[in-house]
Amino acid sequence: MAQGQIYKIHSDFYYVTADAEVFECKVREVLKKQKEKILVGDFVEFNNGYIEKILPRKNFIARPSVANIDQIIIVSALKQPDLNLIQLNRYIALAKYYKIPTILCFNKEDLDFEENLINQIFGIYEKLGFKIVFTSATEHQGINAFKELLKGKISVLCGNSGVGKSSLINAINPELNLRTKSVSEKLQRGTHTTRHCEIIKIDEYSSIVDTPGFSNVKFDFILPADVDLLFDEMIGLRDGCKYGDCLHINEDGCNVLEHFADIDDSRYESYLEFVKEAKEYKEKIKYEGKKVEHNKKLINNKSVAKISERKRLSARNNLKQQVYKEIEEEDRL
């Protein structure tokens, strides 16, 4: 049984690299029935063109779907399209949720953008501990510094369409010649030039996961009271709030609101937007009934069958009937 890593998925075919070779594989039916989704980046066991087993993951992100990565590099454009800080904060919060180290790359430095934009970026994100790099794929500015951040790692590039992810990869290694397309002047956004996730080897030591552009990240999978855990500037303040379920909006005794001046406006605006989405999710699951009833329980560290309340009540009734029957038989004797 050979082991390798999935570097590309296309239709029902999974392309696995192992010992510098590429193998085109399909998935065994028994693995399909387990309903565990196979992701780009997964390490697998395969044999005779069929994937037999998915090996344990060290991490993953759901959107885009990638596993076993070392860092996320969020690529934003300084211009064309204009920098959207709330969208950037979405990606940062998503990376925080999956506990994956994050680097911020601001591309298209050669364009004519607002003078105070770079100072604003450093003022918000440098004090939060992020590594920041400025690049221009077309002018080859900052490419060596960008390449150094990739060294020895598998990195995911994520960001909206049109920010220049594919252009950056081409600037690092022109031989790859990935397809690019310009941004629409009317819509101020790009079109999807990357159609699927794929691990691309940049050099002997580094790889990048090129992903489709996406802008539909929503916090429809988290409860409102947990959203502040995705904001480093709030984590140290939340325990000082009067109420344990404080949402830091208009509550009395909110420690976050007392330190509101220390939080950037765009970050707090992002927080409010994510809380709103999380509230919609909470309302949704309240009526859908997401509770799962397990058929096992632990007693003295041993797993035993769990009897439902209905069956337990039925057993009690049967026991009562048996007792009454025995009493009646004794009375007749």
C-alpha positions as CSV (number, residue, x, y, z in Angstrom):
1,M,0.0,0.0,0.0
2,A,1.5,3.3,-1.1
3,Q,1.1,6.7,0.6
4,G,0.9,10.1,-1.1
5,Q,-0.7,13.5,-1.0
6,I,-3.6,14.7,-3.1
7,Y,-2.5,17.8,-5.0
8,K,-5.5,18.2,-7.3
9,I,-9.1,17.0,-7.6
10,H,-11.0,17.1,-10.9
11,S,-14.4,15.6,-11.3
12,D,-14.2,12.0,-9.9
13,F,-10.4,11.8,-10.3
14,Y,-7.9,12.4,-7.5
15,Y,-4.3,13.2,-8.4
16,V,-1.8,11.9,-5.9
17,T,1.9,12.7,-5.7
18,A,4.2,10.0,-4.2
19,D,8.0,9.7,-4.7
20,A,8.1,12.4,-7.3
21,E,5.4,10.6,-9.4
22,V,1.8,11.5,-10.1
23,F,-1.0,8.9,-9.9
24,E,-4.5,9.3,-11.1
25,C,-6.9,7.6,-8.6
26,K,-10.5,7.0,-7.9
27,V,-12.1,6.4,-4.5
28,R,-13.2,2.9,-3.3
29,E,-17.0,2.6,-2.8
30,V,-16.5,1.6,0.8
31,L,-14.7,4.9,1.4
32,K,-17.5,6.9,-0.3
33,K,-20.1,5.3,2.0
34,Q,-18.2,6.7,5.0
35,K,-19.2,10.1,3.6
36,E,-15.9,11.7,4.6
37,K,-14.9,14.3,2.1
38,I,-11.5,14.0,0.6
39,L,-9.7,17.4,0.3
40,V,-6.7,18.7,-1.6
41,G,-3.7,18.3,0.7
42,D,-5.0,15.1,2.3
43,F,-2.5,12.3,2.8
44,V,-3.9,9.0,1.6
45,E,-3.1,5.3,1.2
46,F,-3.8,4.1,-2.3
47,N,-3.3,0.9,-4.3
48,N,-3.9,0.0,-8.0
49,G,-5.4,3.4,-8.8
50,Y,-7.8,3.4,-5.9
51,I,-7.7,5.5,-2.7
52,E,-8.2,3.1,0.3
53,K,-7.8,5.4,3.3
54,I,-7.5,9.0,4.4
55,L,-4.7,9.6,6.9
56,P,-5.3,11.9,9.9
57,R,-5.2,15.6,9.2
58,K,-3.2,18.1,11.2
59,N,-5.7,20.8,10.1
60,F,-8.1,21.9,7.4
61,I,-10.2,24.7,6.2
62,A,-13.7,24.2,4.7
63,R,-13.8,27.2,2.3
64,P,-11.7,26.8,0.2
65,S,-11.5,23.1,1.0
66,V,-7.8,22.3,1.8
67,A,-6.1,20.1,4.4
68,N,-2.6,19.9,6.0
69,I,-1.4,23.4,5.4
70,D,1.3,25.4,7.2
71,Q,-0.1,29.0,6.7
72,I,-2.7,31.1,5.0
73,I,-1.7,34.1,3.0
74,I,-4.5,36.5,2.5
75,V,-4.0,38.5,-0.7
76,S,-5.7,41.9,-1.1
77,A,-5.3,44.5,-3.7
78,L,-4.5,48.1,-2.8
79,K,-6.4,49.2,-5.9
80,Q,-8.5,47.6,-8.7
81,P,-10.4,46.3,-6.8
82,D,-10.3,48.8,-3.9
83,L,-9.2,47.5,-0.6
84,N,-12.2,46.2,1.4
85,L,-11.2,45.9,5.1
86,I,-14.4,44.1,6.2
87,Q,-13.8,41.4,3.5
88,L,-10.2,41.2,4.7
89,N,-11.4,40.8,8.3
90,R,-13.6,37.9,7.2
91,Y,-10.6,36.0,5.9
92,I,-8.6,36.8,9.0
93,A,-11.4,35.6,11.3
94,L,-11.9,32.5,9.2
95,A,-8.1,31.6,9.6
96,K,-8.4,32.4,13.3
97,Y,-11.3,30.0,13.6
98,Y,-9.2,27.2,12.1
99,K,-6.2,28.2,14.1
100,I,-3.8,28.5,11.1
101,P,-1.0,31.1,11.1
102,T,-1.8,34.0,8.7
103,I,0.2,36.5,6.6
104,L,-1.3,39.5,5.0
105,C,-0.1,40.4,1.4
106,F,-1.2,43.6,-0.2
107,N,-0.7,43.5,-4.0
108,K,-0.7,46.1,-6.8
109,E,1.6,48.5,-4.9
110,D,2.5,50.1,-8.2
111,L,-1.0,51.6,-8.7
112,D,-2.2,55.0,-7.6
113,F,-3.9,54.4,-4.2
114,E,-4.7,56.7,-1.3
115,E,-1.6,58.0,0.5
116,N,-2.7,57.1,4.0
117,L,-3.7,53.5,3.1
118,I,-0.4,51.9,4.0
119,N,-0.2,53.8,7.3
120,Q,-3.8,52.6,8.0
121,I,-2.9,49.0,7.3
122,F,0.1,49.1,9.6
123,G,-1.9,50.9,12.3
124,I,-4.6,48.2,12.3
125,Y,-2.8,44.9,11.6
126,E,0.8,45.3,12.7
127,K,-0.2,45.8,16.3
128,L,-2.3,42.6,16.1
129,G,0.9,40.7,15.3
130,F,0.4,40.0,11.6
131,K,3.3,39.7,9.2
132,I,2.7,42.1,6.3
133,V,4.2,42.2,2.9
134,F,3.5,44.7,0.0
135,T,4.0,43.4,-3.6
136,S,3.5,44.3,-7.2
137,A,3.3,41.2,-9.4
138,T,3.5,43.3,-12.6
139,E,6.5,45.4,-11.5
140,H,8.1,42.5,-9.5
141,Q,8.2,44.6,-6.3
142,G,8.4,42.8,-3.0
143,I,8.5,39.4,-4.7
144,N,11.7,38.2,-3.0
145,A,10.3,39.1,0.4
146,F,7.1,37.3,-0.5
147,K,9.0,34.3,-1.7
148,E,11.0,34.1,1.6
149,L,7.7,33.9,3.6
150,L,6.8,30.8,1.5
151,K,10.1,29.0,2.0
152,G,9.7,25.4,3.4
153,K,6.0,25.6,3.7
154,I,2.7,24.7,2.1
155,S,0.8,28.0,1.9
156,V,-2.8,28.7,0.9
157,L,-3.4,31.8,-1.1
158,C,-6.9,33.2,-0.5
159,G,-8.6,36.4,-1.4
160,N,-11.2,37.9,-3.8
161,S,-11.0,37.4,-7.5
162,G,-8.9,39.9,-9.3
163,V,-6.5,40.7,-6.4
164,G,-3.6,39.0,-8.3
165,K,-3.1,35.6,-6.7
166,S,-2.2,33.9,-10.0
167,S,-0.1,36.9,-11.1
168,L,1.9,36.6,-7.9
169,I,2.6,32.9,-8.4
170,N,3.7,33.7,-12.0
171,A,6.0,36.4,-10.7
172,I,7.7,33.9,-8.4
173,N,7.9,31.2,-11.0
174,P,7.2,32.4,-14.6
175,E,7.4,28.8,-15.9
176,L,4.1,28.0,-14.3
177,N,2.3,30.6,-16.6
178,L,-1.0,30.5,-14.7
179,R,-3.9,32.1,-16.5
180,T,-4.9,35.6,-15.4
181,K,-7.5,38.2,-16.3
182,S,-8.0,41.9,-15.7
183,V,-10.5,43.4,-13.3
184,S,-13.7,44.8,-14.6
185,E,-13.7,48.6,-14.4
186,K,-17.5,48.7,-14.0
187,L,-17.8,46.0,-11.3
188,Q,-14.4,46.5,-9.6
189,R,-13.9,42.8,-9.3
190,G,-12.1,40.1,-11.2
191,T,-13.4,36.9,-12.8
192,H,-12.5,33.4,-11.7
193,T,-9.3,32.4,-13.5
194,T,-8.6,29.6,-11.0
195,R,-11.3,26.9,-11.3
196,H,-10.2,24.5,-8.5
197,C,-7.8,24.1,-5.6
198,E,-4.4,22.8,-6.6
199,I,-1.1,22.4,-4.8
200,I,1.6,24.0,-7.0
201,K,5.2,23.4,-6.3
202,I,7.1,26.7,-6.5
203,D,10.5,25.4,-6.0
204,E,12.3,22.5,-4.3
205,Y,11.2,23.7,-0.8
206,S,7.9,25.5,-1.2
207,S,4.4,24.9,-2.4
208,I,1.3,27.1,-2.8
209,V,-2.3,26.1,-2.9
210,D,-3.9,28.2,-5.6
211,T,-7.6,28.6,-4.9
212,P,-10.6,30.0,-6.8
213,G,-11.5,33.6,-5.8
214,F,-14.4,33.7,-3.4
215,S,-16.4,36.3,-1.6
216,N,-19.2,34.3,0.0
217,V,-17.6,33.6,3.4
218,K,-20.3,33.9,6.0
219,F,-20.3,33.1,9.7
220,D,-23.2,30.8,9.5
221,F,-21.6,28.1,11.5
222,I,-20.8,29.8,14.8
223,L,-22.8,31.1,17.8
224,P,-23.0,34.9,18.4
225,A,-21.3,34.6,21.8
226,D,-18.2,33.0,20.2
227,V,-17.6,35.6,17.5
228,D,-15.4,37.7,19.8
229,L,-13.0,34.8,20.0
230,L,-12.0,35.5,16.4
231,F,-10.8,39.0,17.2
232,D,-7.5,39.2,19.1
233,E,-8.2,42.7,20.4
234,M,-11.4,41.5,22.1
235,I,-10.2,38.2,23.6
236,G,-8.3,39.9,26.5
237,L,-11.3,42.1,27.3
238,R,-14.2,39.7,27.2
239,D,-13.6,38.2,30.6
240,G,-14.0,41.6,32.2
241,C,-17.6,42.0,31.0
242,K,-20.3,41.9,33.6
243,Y,-22.3,39.2,31.8
244,G,-20.9,36.0,30.5
245,D,-22.9,36.1,27.3
246,C,-22.1,39.7,26.5
247,L,-22.1,40.5,22.8
248,H,-20.4,43.9,23.3
249,I,-23.1,45.9,21.5
250,N,-25.0,47.9,24.1
251,E,-24.9,45.8,27.3
252,D,-24.3,47.3,30.7
253,G,-20.9,46.6,32.2
254,C,-19.3,45.7,28.9
255,N,-15.5,45.8,29.2
256,V,-15.1,45.8,25.4
257,L,-17.2,48.9,25.0
258,E,-15.3,50.6,27.8
259,H,-12.1,50.1,25.8
260,F,-13.8,50.9,22.5
261,A,-11.2,53.6,21.6
262,D,-8.6,50.8,21.4
263,I,-10.5,49.0,18.6
264,D,-10.3,50.1,15.0
265,D,-13.7,51.1,13.6
266,S,-13.5,48.7,10.6
267,R,-12.7,45.8,12.9
268,Y,-15.6,46.6,15.2
269,E,-17.9,47.1,12.2
270,S,-16.8,43.7,10.9
271,Y,-17.5,42.2,14.3
272,L,-21.0,43.5,14.3
273,E,-21.6,42.1,10.8
274,F,-20.4,38.7,11.8
275,V,-22.5,38.7,15.0
276,K,-25.6,39.4,12.8
277,E,-24.8,36.4,10.6
278,A,-24.2,34.2,13.7
279,K,-27.6,35.3,15.1
280,E,-29.3,34.2,11.9
281,Y,-27.5,30.8,12.2
282,K,-28.6,30.5,15.9
283,E,-32.2,31.3,14.9
284,K,-32.0,28.7,12.1
285,I,-30.7,25.8,14.2
286,K,-33.2,26.6,17.0
287,Y,-36.1,25.6,14.7
288,E,-34.3,22.9,12.7
289,G,-33.4,20.9,15.8
290,K,-29.7,20.1,15.5
291,K,-29.5,18.0,18.7
292,V,-28.1,14.5,18.0
293,E,-29.2,11.7,20.2
294,H,-26.3,9.2,20.8
295,N,-27.0,5.5,21.4
296,K,-24.0,5.1,23.7
297,K,-23.1,6.5,27.1
298,L,-20.1,6.4,29.4
299,I,-20.4,4.7,32.8
300,N,-17.2,4.2,34.8
301,N,-15.2,4.9,31.7
302,K,-17.0,2.1,29.8
303,S,-19.2,2.6,26.7
304,V,-22.6,1.0,27.2
305,A,-25.8,1.0,25.2
306,K,-28.1,4.0,25.9
307,I,-31.8,3.3,26.3
308,S,-34.2,5.9,25.0
309,E,-36.7,7.4,27.4
310,R,-39.6,5.7,25.5
311,K,-38.0,2.3,25.7
312,R,-37.1,2.9,29.4
313,L,-40.8,3.8,30.2
314,S,-42.0,0.7,28.3
315,A,-39.6,-1.5,30.3
316,R,-40.9,0.1,33.6
317,N,-44.5,-0.6,32.6
318,N,-43.7,-4.2,31.7
319,L,-42.0,-4.6,35.1
320,K,-45.1,-3.2,36.9
321,Q,-47.4,-5.5,35.0
322,Q,-45.3,-8.5,35.9
323,V,-45.3,-7.5,39.6
324,Y,-49.1,-7.0,39.6
325,K,-49.6,-10.4,37.8
326,E,-47.5,-12.1,40.5
327,I,-49.5,-10.4,43.3
328,E,-52.8,-11.5,41.7
329,E,-51.6,-15.1,41.3
330,E,-50.5,-15.2,45.0
331,D,-54.0,-13.9,46.0
332,R,-55.7,-16.7,44.1
333,L,-53.7,-19.4,45.9
